[in-house]
Amino acid sequence: MTPEDALLVERVVSAHRERSADGAVKSHPNWHDLDTEGRQAAFDETVRQRTIERGIDPDGQSSTIKAVLARLR
């Protein structure tokens, strides 16, 4: 993986997602710049990071879980 691809993966792994005017969650723009290997790397890193987040959170929630629950409430 090139350093440029590694930077794209790092950006994609963030839990932050922009929303459209109607509130729909958008995919991260850099997702579309990754090839198949880069997308798999982003998925694997996301799973690893969310597992760590759940492990250190007192309620066992990752940033993704918190974002979903905030939208439901």
PyMOL Python script that loads the backbone (N, CA, C, O; Angstrom):
from pymol import cmd

cmd.read_pdbstr("""\
ATOM      1  N   MET A   1       0.854  -1.180   0.000  1.00  0.00           N
ATOM      2  CA  MET A   1       0.000   0.000   0.000  1.00  0.00           C
ATOM      3  C   MET A   1       0.892   1.233   0.000  1.00  0.00           C
ATOM      4  O   MET A   1       1.860   1.317   0.756  1.00  0.00           O
ATOM      5  N   THR A   2       0.559   2.167  -0.842  1.00  0.00           N
ATOM      6  CA  THR A   2       1.344   3.401  -0.928  1.00  0.00           C
ATOM      7  C   THR A   2       1.038   4.306   0.263  1.00  0.00           C
ATOM      8  O   THR A   2      -0.001   4.147   0.903  1.00  0.00           O
ATOM      9  N   PRO A   3       1.923   5.249   0.570  1.00  0.00           N
ATOM     10  CA  PRO A   3       1.626   6.216   1.634  1.00  0.00           C
ATOM     11  C   PRO A   3       0.343   7.008   1.354  1.00  0.00           C
ATOM     12  O   PRO A   3      -0.386   7.360   2.281  1.00  0.00           O
ATOM     13  N   GLU A   4       0.076   7.282   0.087  1.00  0.00           N
ATOM     14  CA  GLU A   4      -1.148   8.008  -0.276  1.00  0.00           C
ATOM     15  C   GLU A   4      -2.385   7.172   0.036  1.00  0.00           C
ATOM     16  O   GLU A   4      -3.379   7.684   0.549  1.00  0.00           O
ATOM     17  N   ASP A   5      -2.312   5.866  -0.283  1.00  0.00           N
ATOM     18  CA  ASP A   5      -3.432   4.970   0.021  1.00  0.00           C
ATOM     19  C   ASP A   5      -3.624   4.835   1.528  1.00  0.00           C
ATOM     20  O   ASP A   5      -4.756   4.787   2.009  1.00  0.00           O
ATOM     21  N   ALA A   6      -2.521   4.775   2.273  1.00  0.00           N
ATOM     22  CA  ALA A   6      -2.611   4.677   3.733  1.00  0.00           C
ATOM     23  C   ALA A   6      -3.311   5.899   4.313  1.00  0.00           C
ATOM     24  O   ALA A   6      -4.082   5.781   5.265  1.00  0.00           O
ATOM     25  N   LEU A   7      -3.044   7.070   3.744  1.00  0.00           N
ATOM     26  CA  LEU A   7      -3.715   8.297   4.206  1.00  0.00           C
ATOM     27  C   LEU A   7      -5.206   8.244   3.887  1.00  0.00           C
ATOM     28  O   LEU A   7      -6.027   8.653   4.709  1.00  0.00           O
ATOM     29  N   LEU A   8      -5.564   7.748   2.713  1.00  0.00           N
ATOM     30  CA  LEU A   8      -6.984   7.609   2.363  1.00  0.00           C
ATOM     31  C   LEU A   8      -7.675   6.656   3.334  1.00  0.00           C
ATOM     32  O   LEU A   8      -8.784   6.930   3.794  1.00  0.00           O
ATOM     33  N   VAL A   9      -7.025   5.545   3.643  1.00  0.00           N
ATOM     34  CA  VAL A   9      -7.594   4.573   4.591  1.00  0.00           C
ATOM     35  C   VAL A   9      -7.812   5.237   5.942  1.00  0.00           C
ATOM     36  O   VAL A   9      -8.864   5.067   6.558  1.00  0.00           O
ATOM     37  N   GLU A  10      -6.819   5.995   6.406  1.00  0.00           N
ATOM     38  CA  GLU A  10      -6.942   6.672   7.700  1.00  0.00           C
ATOM     39  C   GLU A  10      -8.139   7.617   7.719  1.00  0.00           C
ATOM     40  O   GLU A  10      -8.861   7.688   8.714  1.00  0.00           O
ATOM     41  N   ARG A  11      -8.348   8.327   6.643  1.00  0.00           N
ATOM     42  CA  ARG A  11      -9.488   9.253   6.560  1.00  0.00           C
ATOM     43  C   ARG A  11     -10.819   8.505   6.552  1.00  0.00           C
ATOM     44  O   ARG A  11     -11.776   8.922   7.205  1.00  0.00           O
ATOM     45  N   VAL A  12     -10.873   7.413   5.819  1.00  0.00           N
ATOM     46  CA  VAL A  12     -12.119   6.644   5.678  1.00  0.00           C
ATOM     47  C   VAL A  12     -12.527   5.986   6.994  1.00  0.00           C
ATOM     48  O   VAL A  12     -13.717   5.808   7.256  1.00  0.00           O
ATOM     49  N   VAL A  13     -11.556   5.628   7.815  1.00  0.00           N
ATOM     50  CA  VAL A  13     -11.834   4.916   9.065  1.00  0.00           C
ATOM     51  C   VAL A  13     -12.559   5.794  10.083  1.00  0.00           C
ATOM     52  O   VAL A  13     -13.199   5.267  10.993  1.00  0.00           O
ATOM     53  N   SER A  14     -12.478   7.087   9.957  1.00  0.00           N
ATOM     54  CA  SER A  14     -13.164   7.995  10.874  1.00  0.00           C
ATOM     55  C   SER A  14     -14.651   7.662  10.957  1.00  0.00           C
ATOM     56  O   SER A  14     -15.262   7.262   9.966  1.00  0.00           O
ATOM     57  N   ALA A  15     -15.218   7.828  12.128  1.00  0.00           N
ATOM     58  CA  ALA A  15     -16.649   7.565  12.301  1.00  0.00           C
ATOM     59  C   ALA A  15     -17.509   8.700  11.764  1.00  0.00           C
ATOM     60  O   ALA A  15     -18.712   8.529  11.568  1.00  0.00           O
ATOM     61  N   HIS A  16     -16.906   9.849  11.526  1.00  0.00           N
ATOM     62  CA  HIS A  16     -17.674  11.003  11.046  1.00  0.00           C
ATOM     63  C   HIS A  16     -18.127  10.784   9.605  1.00  0.00           C
ATOM     64  O   HIS A  16     -17.337  10.387   8.748  1.00  0.00           O
ATOM     65  N   ARG A  17     -19.388  11.044   9.356  1.00  0.00           N
ATOM     66  CA  ARG A  17     -19.941  10.999   8.003  1.00  0.00           C
ATOM     67  C   ARG A  17     -20.806  12.231   7.788  1.00  0.00           C
ATOM     68  O   ARG A  17     -21.616  12.597   8.639  1.00  0.00           O
ATOM     69  N   GLU A  18     -20.621  12.856   6.651  1.00  0.00           N
ATOM     70  CA  GLU A  18     -21.457  14.002   6.309  1.00  0.00           C
ATOM     71  C   GLU A  18     -22.843  13.503   5.924  1.00  0.00           C
ATOM     72  O   GLU A  18     -23.045  12.326   5.625  1.00  0.00           O
ATOM     73  N   ARG A  19     -23.785  14.430   5.940  1.00  0.00           N
ATOM     74  CA  ARG A  19     -25.162  14.103   5.585  1.00  0.00           C
ATOM     75  C   ARG A  19     -25.615  14.977   4.426  1.00  0.00           C
ATOM     76  O   ARG A  19     -25.148  16.102   4.249  1.00  0.00           O
ATOM     77  N   SER A  20     -26.519  14.438   3.655  1.00  0.00           N
ATOM     78  CA  SER A  20     -27.098  15.219   2.555  1.00  0.00           C
ATOM     79  C   SER A  20     -28.137  16.167   3.133  1.00  0.00           C
ATOM     80  O   SER A  20     -28.429  16.119   4.328  1.00  0.00           O
ATOM     81  N   ALA A  21     -28.691  17.021   2.299  1.00  0.00           N
ATOM     82  CA  ALA A  21     -29.694  17.995   2.741  1.00  0.00           C
ATOM     83  C   ALA A  21     -30.908  17.319   3.376  1.00  0.00           C
ATOM     84  O   ALA A  21     -31.545  17.887   4.263  1.00  0.00           O
ATOM     85  N   ASP A  22     -31.229  16.101   2.921  1.00  0.00           N
ATOM     86  CA  ASP A  22     -32.380  15.393   3.494  1.00  0.00           C
ATOM     87  C   ASP A  22     -32.008  14.515   4.686  1.00  0.00           C
ATOM     88  O   ASP A  22     -32.849  13.772   5.193  1.00  0.00           O
ATOM     89  N   GLY A  23     -30.741  14.594   5.141  1.00  0.00           N
ATOM     90  CA  GLY A  23     -30.325  13.866   6.331  1.00  0.00           C
ATOM     91  C   GLY A  23     -29.738  12.494   6.072  1.00  0.00           C
ATOM     92  O   GLY A  23     -29.342  11.814   7.019  1.00  0.00           O
ATOM     93  N   ALA A  24     -29.666  12.062   4.823  1.00  0.00           N
ATOM     94  CA  ALA A  24     -29.096  10.749   4.513  1.00  0.00           C
ATOM     95  C   ALA A  24     -27.592  10.771   4.767  1.00  0.00           C
ATOM     96  O   ALA A  24     -26.914  11.754   4.472  1.00  0.00           O
ATOM     97  N   VAL A  25     -27.090   9.684   5.311  1.00  0.00           N
ATOM     98  CA  VAL A  25     -25.661   9.559   5.587  1.00  0.00           C
ATOM     99  C   VAL A  25     -24.934   9.301   4.272  1.00  0.00           C
ATOM    100  O   VAL A  25     -25.321   8.428   3.495  1.00  0.00           O
ATOM    101  N   LYS A  26     -23.873  10.074   4.034  1.00  0.00           N
ATOM    102  CA  LYS A  26     -23.074   9.918   2.819  1.00  0.00           C
ATOM    103  C   LYS A  26     -21.867   9.028   3.102  1.00  0.00           C
ATOM    104  O   LYS A  26     -21.375   8.979   4.229  1.00  0.00           O
ATOM    105  N   SER A  27     -21.399   8.334   2.085  1.00  0.00           N
ATOM    106  CA  SER A  27     -20.140   7.605   2.232  1.00  0.00           C
ATOM    107  C   SER A  27     -19.010   8.631   2.259  1.00  0.00           C
ATOM    108  O   SER A  27     -19.145   9.737   1.736  1.00  0.00           O
ATOM    109  N   HIS A  28     -17.899   8.247   2.873  1.00  0.00           N
ATOM    110  CA  HIS A  28     -16.756   9.152   2.920  1.00  0.00           C
ATOM    111  C   HIS A  28     -16.231   9.332   1.500  1.00  0.00           C
ATOM    112  O   HIS A  28     -16.066   8.343   0.786  1.00  0.00           O
ATOM    113  N   PRO A  29     -15.965  10.561   1.072  1.00  0.00           N
ATOM    114  CA  PRO A  29     -15.518  10.789  -0.309  1.00  0.00           C
ATOM    115  C   PRO A  29     -14.276   9.991  -0.682  1.00  0.00           C
ATOM    116  O   PRO A  29     -14.142   9.563  -1.828  1.00  0.00           O
ATOM    117  N   ASN A  30     -13.361   9.784   0.270  1.00  0.00           N
ATOM    118  CA  ASN A  30     -12.134   9.050  -0.040  1.00  0.00           C
ATOM    119  C   ASN A  30     -12.372   7.559  -0.252  1.00  0.00           C
ATOM    120  O   ASN A  30     -11.510   6.873  -0.803  1.00  0.00           O
ATOM    121  N   TRP A  31     -13.520   7.048   0.173  1.00  0.00           N
ATOM    122  CA  TRP A  31     -13.850   5.637  -0.056  1.00  0.00           C
ATOM    123  C   TRP A  31     -13.784   5.324  -1.553  1.00  0.00           C
ATOM    124  O   TRP A  31     -13.312   4.260  -1.952  1.00  0.00           O
ATOM    125  N   HIS A  32     -14.249   6.239  -2.354  1.00  0.00           N
ATOM    126  CA  HIS A  32     -14.317   6.041  -3.798  1.00  0.00           C
ATOM    127  C   HIS A  32     -12.945   6.121  -4.466  1.00  0.00           C
ATOM    128  O   HIS A  32     -12.790   5.731  -5.623  1.00  0.00           O
ATOM    129  N   ASP A  33     -11.957   6.625  -3.739  1.00  0.00           N
ATOM    130  CA  ASP A  33     -10.598   6.713  -4.273  1.00  0.00           C
ATOM    131  C   ASP A  33      -9.766   5.474  -3.970  1.00  0.00           C
ATOM    132  O   ASP A  33      -8.650   5.335  -4.471  1.00  0.00           O
ATOM    133  N   LEU A  34     -10.306   4.572  -3.149  1.00  0.00           N
ATOM    134  CA  LEU A  34      -9.576   3.361  -2.777  1.00  0.00           C
ATOM    135  C   LEU A  34      -9.863   2.234  -3.764  1.00  0.00           C
ATOM    136  O   LEU A  34     -10.962   2.122  -4.307  1.00  0.00           O
ATOM    137  N   ASP A  35      -8.848   1.408  -3.978  1.00  0.00           N
ATOM    138  CA  ASP A  35      -9.060   0.198  -4.778  1.00  0.00           C
ATOM    139  C   ASP A  35      -9.574  -0.904  -3.843  1.00  0.00           C
ATOM    140  O   ASP A  35      -9.799  -0.659  -2.658  1.00  0.00           O
ATOM    141  N   THR A  36      -9.755  -2.082  -4.365  1.00  0.00           N
ATOM    142  CA  THR A  36     -10.300  -3.185  -3.568  1.00  0.00           C
ATOM    143  C   THR A  36      -9.441  -3.471  -2.343  1.00  0.00           C
ATOM    144  O   THR A  36      -9.966  -3.672  -1.248  1.00  0.00           O
ATOM    145  N   GLU A  37      -8.133  -3.491  -2.523  1.00  0.00           N
ATOM    146  CA  GLU A  37      -7.227  -3.735  -1.394  1.00  0.00           C
ATOM    147  C   GLU A  37      -7.348  -2.639  -0.340  1.00  0.00           C
ATOM    148  O   GLU A  37      -7.362  -2.923   0.858  1.00  0.00           O
ATOM    149  N   GLY A  38      -7.435  -1.395  -0.784  1.00  0.00           N
ATOM    150  CA  GLY A  38      -7.568  -0.281   0.140  1.00  0.00           C
ATOM    151  C   GLY A  38      -8.887  -0.312   0.899  1.00  0.00           C
ATOM    152  O   GLY A  38      -8.934   0.007   2.087  1.00  0.00           O
ATOM    153  N   ARG A  39      -9.946  -0.692   0.220  1.00  0.00           N
ATOM    154  CA  ARG A  39     -11.253  -0.794   0.894  1.00  0.00           C
ATOM    155  C   ARG A  39     -11.255  -1.911   1.931  1.00  0.00           C
ATOM    156  O   ARG A  39     -11.848  -1.772   3.001  1.00  0.00           O
ATOM    157  N   GLN A  40     -10.594  -3.010   1.615  1.00  0.00           N
ATOM    158  CA  GLN A  40     -10.495  -4.102   2.594  1.00  0.00           C
ATOM    159  C   GLN A  40      -9.663  -3.659   3.794  1.00  0.00           C
ATOM    160  O   GLN A  40     -10.002  -3.970   4.936  1.00  0.00           O
ATOM    161  N   ALA A  41      -8.579  -2.937   3.537  1.00  0.00           N
ATOM    162  CA  ALA A  41      -7.742  -2.420   4.620  1.00  0.00           C
ATOM    163  C   ALA A  41      -8.536  -1.449   5.497  1.00  0.00           C
ATOM    164  O   ALA A  41      -8.413  -1.465   6.721  1.00  0.00           O
ATOM    165  N   ALA A  42      -9.349  -0.607   4.863  1.00  0.00           N
ATOM    166  CA  ALA A  42     -10.177   0.335   5.620  1.00  0.00           C
ATOM    167  C   ALA A  42     -11.199  -0.400   6.475  1.00  0.00           C
ATOM    168  O   ALA A  42     -11.432  -0.032   7.626  1.00  0.00           O
ATOM    169  N   PHE A  43     -11.803  -1.432   5.916  1.00  0.00           N
ATOM    170  CA  PHE A  43     -12.767  -2.229   6.688  1.00  0.00           C
ATOM    171  C   PHE A  43     -12.080  -2.880   7.877  1.00  0.00           C
ATOM    172  O   PHE A  43     -12.573  -2.801   9.002  1.00  0.00           O
ATOM    173  N   ASP A  44     -10.940  -3.525   7.632  1.00  0.00           N
ATOM    174  CA  ASP A  44     -10.222  -4.215   8.708  1.00  0.00           C
ATOM    175  C   ASP A  44      -9.803  -3.253   9.817  1.00  0.00           C
ATOM    176  O   ASP A  44      -9.919  -3.574  10.999  1.00  0.00           O
ATOM    177  N   GLU A  45      -9.320  -2.081   9.434  1.00  0.00           N
ATOM    178  CA  GLU A  45      -8.896  -1.086  10.423  1.00  0.00           C
ATOM    179  C   GLU A  45     -10.092  -0.522  11.183  1.00  0.00           C
ATOM    180  O   GLU A  45      -9.994  -0.256  12.381  1.00  0.00           O
ATOM    181  N   THR A  46     -11.203  -0.341  10.509  1.00  0.00           N
ATOM    182  CA  THR A  46     -12.408   0.143  11.176  1.00  0.00           C
ATOM    183  C   THR A  46     -12.872  -0.851  12.241  1.00  0.00           C
ATOM    184  O   THR A  46     -13.202  -0.457  13.359  1.00  0.00           O
ATOM    185  N   VAL A  47     -12.896  -2.117  11.898  1.00  0.00           N
ATOM    186  CA  VAL A  47     -13.289  -3.146  12.866  1.00  0.00           C
ATOM    187  C   VAL A  47     -12.339  -3.126  14.064  1.00  0.00           C
ATOM    188  O   VAL A  47     -12.782  -3.207  15.210  1.00  0.00           O
ATOM    189  N   ARG A  48     -11.035  -3.019  13.803  1.00  0.00           N
ATOM    190  CA  ARG A  48     -10.044  -2.996  14.882  1.00  0.00           C
ATOM    191  C   ARG A  48     -10.255  -1.782  15.790  1.00  0.00           C
ATOM    192  O   ARG A  48     -10.258  -1.911  17.014  1.00  0.00           O
ATOM    193  N   GLN A  49     -10.429  -0.613  15.190  1.00  0.00           N
ATOM    194  CA  GLN A  49     -10.594   0.598  15.994  1.00  0.00           C
ATOM    195  C   GLN A  49     -11.903   0.593  16.789  1.00  0.00           C
ATOM    196  O   GLN A  49     -11.924   1.000  17.950  1.00  0.00           O
ATOM    197  N   ARG A  50     -12.980   0.139  16.174  1.00  0.00           N
ATOM    198  CA  ARG A  50     -14.252   0.119  16.908  1.00  0.00           C
ATOM    199  C   ARG A  50     -14.198  -0.883  18.065  1.00  0.00           C
ATOM    200  O   ARG A  50     -14.825  -0.661  19.101  1.00  0.00           O
ATOM    201  N   THR A  51     -13.466  -1.967  17.900  1.00  0.00           N
ATOM    202  CA  THR A  51     -13.287  -2.938  18.978  1.00  0.00           C
ATOM    203  C   THR A  51     -12.541  -2.293  20.147  1.00  0.00           C
ATOM    204  O   THR A  51     -12.906  -2.484  21.307  1.00  0.00           O
ATOM    205  N   ILE A  52     -11.503  -1.535  19.834  1.00  0.00           N
ATOM    206  CA  ILE A  52     -10.767  -0.820  20.876  1.00  0.00           C
ATOM    207  C   ILE A  52     -11.663   0.199  21.560  1.00  0.00           C
ATOM    208  O   ILE A  52     -11.667   0.297  22.787  1.00  0.00           O
ATOM    209  N   GLU A  53     -12.419   0.956  20.781  1.00  0.00           N
ATOM    210  CA  GLU A  53     -13.337   1.951  21.359  1.00  0.00           C
ATOM    211  C   GLU A  53     -14.310   1.304  22.328  1.00  0.00           C
ATOM    212  O   GLU A  53     -14.533   1.812  23.426  1.00  0.00           O
ATOM    213  N   ARG A  54     -14.892   0.178  21.920  1.00  0.00           N
ATOM    214  CA  ARG A  54     -15.847  -0.507  22.804  1.00  0.00           C
ATOM    215  C   ARG A  54     -15.157  -0.982  24.071  1.00  0.00           C
ATOM    216  O   ARG A  54     -15.758  -0.971  25.145  1.00  0.00           O
ATOM    217  N   GLY A  55     -13.907  -1.397  23.959  1.00  0.00           N
ATOM    218  CA  GLY A  55     -13.175  -1.900  25.109  1.00  0.00           C
ATOM    219  C   GLY A  55     -12.845  -0.842  26.140  1.00  0.00           C
ATOM    220  O   GLY A  55     -12.761  -1.143  27.331  1.00  0.00           O
ATOM    221  N   ILE A  56     -12.655   0.394  25.702  1.00  0.00           N
ATOM    222  CA  ILE A  56     -12.291   1.443  26.659  1.00  0.00           C
ATOM    223  C   ILE A  56     -13.475   2.302  27.090  1.00  0.00           C
ATOM    224  O   ILE A  56     -13.341   3.115  28.005  1.00  0.00           O
ATOM    225  N   ASP A  57     -14.625   2.138  26.452  1.00  0.00           N
ATOM    226  CA  ASP A  57     -15.811   2.908  26.821  1.00  0.00           C
ATOM    227  C   ASP A  57     -16.503   2.238  28.004  1.00  0.00           C
ATOM    228  O   ASP A  57     -16.691   1.022  27.997  1.00  0.00           O
ATOM    229  N   PRO A  58     -16.884   3.013  29.022  1.00  0.00           N
ATOM    230  CA  PRO A  58     -17.544   2.422  30.199  1.00  0.00           C
ATOM    231  C   PRO A  58     -18.832   1.661  29.864  1.00  0.00           C
ATOM    232  O   PRO A  58     -19.188   0.704  30.551  1.00  0.00           O
ATOM    233  N   ASP A  59     -19.524   2.090  28.807  1.00  0.00           N
ATOM    234  CA  ASP A  59     -20.768   1.431  28.411  1.00  0.00           C
ATOM    235  C   ASP A  59     -20.555   0.413  27.292  1.00  0.00           C
ATOM    236  O   ASP A  59     -21.512  -0.197  26.816  1.00  0.00           O
ATOM    237  N   GLY A  60     -19.301   0.230  26.872  1.00  0.00           N
ATOM    238  CA  GLY A  60     -19.002  -0.731  25.819  1.00  0.00           C
ATOM    239  C   GLY A  60     -19.486  -0.302  24.446  1.00  0.00           C
ATOM    240  O   GLY A  60     -19.808  -1.141  23.604  1.00  0.00           O
ATOM    241  N   GLN A  61     -19.538   1.020  24.215  1.00  0.00           N
ATOM    242  CA  GLN A  61     -20.051   1.535  22.944  1.00  0.00           C
ATOM    243  C   GLN A  61     -18.939   2.156  22.110  1.00  0.00           C
ATOM    244  O   GLN A  61     -18.082   2.876  22.622  1.00  0.00           O
ATOM    245  N   SER A  62     -18.971   1.866  20.828  1.00  0.00           N
ATOM    246  CA  SER A  62     -18.029   2.493  19.898  1.00  0.00           C
ATOM    247  C   SER A  62     -18.593   3.838  19.452  1.00  0.00           C
ATOM    248  O   SER A  62     -19.738   4.177  19.753  1.00  0.00           O
ATOM    249  N   SER A  63     -17.778   4.589  18.736  1.00  0.00           N
ATOM    250  CA  SER A  63     -18.253   5.885  18.218  1.00  0.00           C
ATOM    251  C   SER A  63     -19.413   5.687  17.247  1.00  0.00           C
ATOM    252  O   SER A  63     -20.309   6.528  17.171  1.00  0.00           O
ATOM    253  N   THR A  64     -19.401   4.595  16.516  1.00  0.00           N
ATOM    254  CA  THR A  64     -20.493   4.310  15.589  1.00  0.00           C
ATOM    255  C   THR A  64     -21.791   4.049  16.352  1.00  0.00           C
ATOM    256  O   THR A  64     -22.844   4.577  15.992  1.00  0.00           O
ATOM    257  N   ILE A  65     -21.714   3.248  17.387  1.00  0.00           N
ATOM    258  CA  ILE A  65     -22.901   2.963  18.199  1.00  0.00           C
ATOM    259  C   ILE A  65     -23.451   4.259  18.798  1.00  0.00           C
ATOM    260  O   ILE A  65     -24.661   4.489  18.788  1.00  0.00           O
ATOM    261  N   LYS A  66     -22.568   5.091  19.313  1.00  0.00           N
ATOM    262  CA  LYS A  66     -23.006   6.354  19.902  1.00  0.00           C
ATOM    263  C   LYS A  66     -23.684   7.247  18.865  1.00  0.00           C
ATOM    264  O   LYS A  66     -24.688   7.894  19.163  1.00  0.00           O
ATOM    265  N   ALA A  67     -23.136   7.285  17.645  1.00  0.00           N
ATOM    266  CA  ALA A  67     -23.725   8.124  16.597  1.00  0.00           C
ATOM    267  C   ALA A  67     -25.110   7.605  16.201  1.00  0.00           C
ATOM    268  O   ALA A  67     -26.026   8.396  15.978  1.00  0.00           O
ATOM    269  N   VAL A  68     -25.263   6.304  16.114  1.00  0.00           N
ATOM    270  CA  VAL A  68     -26.563   5.728  15.759  1.00  0.00           C
ATOM    271  C   VAL A  68     -27.580   5.982  16.863  1.00  0.00           C
ATOM    272  O   VAL A  68     -28.716   6.367  16.585  1.00  0.00           O
ATOM    273  N   LEU A  69     -27.182   5.770  18.103  1.00  0.00           N
ATOM    274  CA  LEU A  69     -28.104   6.004  19.218  1.00  0.00           C
ATOM    275  C   LEU A  69     -28.505   7.468  19.315  1.00  0.00           C
ATOM    276  O   LEU A  69     -29.653   7.771  19.638  1.00  0.00           O
ATOM    277  N   ALA A  70     -27.580   8.380  19.042  1.00  0.00           N
ATOM    278  CA  ALA A  70     -27.902   9.806  19.081  1.00  0.00           C
ATOM    279  C   ALA A  70     -28.954  10.152  18.021  1.00  0.00           C
ATOM    280  O   ALA A  70     -29.813  11.001  18.257  1.00  0.00           O
ATOM    281  N   ARG A  71     -28.889   9.507  16.870  1.00  0.00           N
ATOM    282  CA  ARG A  71     -29.871   9.766  15.823  1.00  0.00           C
ATOM    283  C   ARG A  71     -31.240   9.205  16.191  1.00  0.00           C
ATOM    284  O   ARG A  71     -32.264   9.774  15.811  1.00  0.00           O
ATOM    285  N   LEU A  72     -31.269   8.105  16.921  1.00  0.00           N
ATOM    286  CA  LEU A  72     -32.536   7.472  17.290  1.00  0.00           C
ATOM    287  C   LEU A  72     -33.241   8.201  18.415  1.00  0.00           C
ATOM    288  O   LEU A  72     -34.463   8.122  18.535  1.00  0.00           O
ATOM    289  N   ARG A  73     -32.501   8.895  19.222  1.00  0.00           N
ATOM    290  CA  ARG A  73     -33.107   9.554  20.399  1.00  0.00           C
ATOM    291  C   ARG A  73     -33.687  10.854  20.065  1.00  0.00           C
ATOM    292  O   ARG A  73     -34.232  11.530  20.937  1.00  0.00           O
TER     293      ARG A  73
END
""", "prot")
cmd.dss("prot")
cmd.show_as("cartoon", "prot")
cmd.util.cbc("prot")
cmd.orient("prot")
